Every structure is written in C-alpha cells, then in structure tokens.
C-alpha cells in the first residue's frame, strides 16, 4: 500500500484542527460558576451570551444576562418593544448591545431604569 504524500497528511491535519477550533468557538462554552443553571446559551449574538428569562407581566420581562466568561452584563426589568412574545428562546437572540437585547424579528428588550426611591 502506498503512503500518502507528507503534504497531504499535514494539510489534512491542519484542516481538521481548524474545523475543530471553529466548532469550539461556536459551541456552548463551559458554564462559569457565576452563571445561573437556568440560563440559556445564546450563540447568535456577537460574542454569545448566557440569558436567564424570568417571569413577565405584559411587556415587562425579568432578565439576567452574562457574557461567556460569567461577568454580569445586566439584570432586572426589560421593556419589550415590538411583537408580543409568549416566551423568549435563545435562537431568537441576535445581539446584546448598550442595554438592548435584539431579537430576529426586530423586537427589542430595553432595560428599564430603576425606580426612584
């Protein structure tokens, strides 16, 4: 049986490593200890986020958001602006930017200012 050329073997190994690396980047990262077990991984946003969706009343939703390293990005009440939702799923999340969670259908959730004492 003939041996494959060294260049072919090296190229194949490099390509395999690249594909594995890209898959790991888009895969679910290890959950940091600071992230709630109920939080869902949302890979569609730029860097990916962990999102915990709590209860809601009308257009006011309770959310907690962490980055992939477990740093808290936001927590509290968010006002839904756009299409009504029965629930929010990770596949709908497009981005998290400047206190706004953007969904695929154009709907956004904007963090409410804390109530004055």
N, C-alpha and C positions, 0 to 999 in steps of 0.2 A: 504494500500500500504506500503510495507516495505521500510525503509530508507536505502540508500546506506551506506556502512561502511565508517567511518571517513577517513581512509587511502586512499580509492579510491577517495573520493572527493578532498582531499588535493593533491594527485598525479595528478589528472586531472587539478586542478587549476595551479599547478606549471608547468606542461607541456604546458598549454595554454599560460602562461606568457613567458615561454622560446621561444616558437614559435613566439609570437608577437614581442619579443625583437630581435630575429634573422631577422625577416622580416623588422623591422625598420632599422636595420643596413644595409641591402642590398637595402633598398628603397631609393628614392630620398630625400636627406636632404633638409631642408628649404634653399632657395637661400639667401645667405648673400647679404647685400646691395652693397658690393663692386664687386659683380659678374654681368657682363652684362646680360641683359634679353635675348639676343640672344645665350648665352652659353648653351650648352647641357650637361646633366649629363652623365658621362661615368662610370658606376658601375663596369666594369670588371677589371679596374686597381686596384692595391693592396688596396689603401685606397679610391679609387674613386676620380675623378677629374671633374671639370667643364671645358669644352672646347668650345671656340668660334673660328669657322673656317671662315676666311675672304676670300678674293679673292686669286687667284693664277695665276701665269703665268709660263707655262711649269712645271718644277719640284719645283718651289719656291712658298710655301704656307705661307699665313699670319695667325698666330695662337696666341691666348691668352689662358693661362692655369692658373686655380686657384685650390687650394685644397678645401676640403669640408667646411673649416672654412672661406673661402673667401680670403685667402692670395694668392697674385700673385706669381706664380711659374715661369712663363716665358711669354714673349710677343715679337713678331717680326716675322722675316722671318725664315722659316724652309725649308731645302732642303729635298725633297722626294728621298729616295734611295730604290729602289725595283720596284714593279709593278706600272704602271701608274694608276692614280685614277681620276675619274671624280668628285667625292666628297668623303668626309670622314664622316663616320657615327659613333655614339657612340658605337654601338655594335662591331665595328672593333677594338677598342682600348683595348690593353692588359695591357700595363703598361706605366708609365711615370717615367723615372729614369735618373738622371745625364744629363738632357738636351735632352733626346731622347724619342720620343713618338713611342712606338712599336705597330704595328697592327697585327692582327691574321694571315695574310698571310706571315708574315716575313718582310714586308715593314716597314721601319722606317722613321721618320721625325726628322732631326737633326737641331738644332738651328744654324743659320748662325752667324758668328762673325760680329759685327758691322763694317760698312765700315770706313776705316781710313779717317780722315779729310784732 
